Amino acid sequence: MDPAELNHRERAILGAVAAGRGELLAGCEPGLAVDGGWCDRVAVTRLILGGWICAARPARVGDLVPAQLTDAARDAFAAARTLTA
């Protein structure tokens, strides 16, 4: 997914994750909490399946673990900033 395809909600979620405010719930159904509140499941699923966010470390089902941007996400944003600068 190209950064231009992200909606405002997805961009806000990515910003929160980049700031270290997101926690992923490990399990078959993705869940992401930002500042203790649960995020839109559709947006979170798109970001995980699109390769934008992942767990910072392995976890057992039911564990909350810090979320982080993937290397691909960081690279995509760096490239987008370079193209618009």
Number of C-alpha atoms within 10 A of each C-alpha: 13 10 14 8 9 15 10 9 13 20 16 12 22 23 14 18 22 16 12 15 17 27 24 25 22 18 13 8 8 15 19 25 22 16 12 10 10 15 17 14 13 11 16 23 16 16 21 16 12 13 15 21 26 20 19 14 9 10 15 10 10 11 13 18 20 19 25 24 23 17 12 13 20 15 12 16 13 11 13 14 10 9 8 6 6
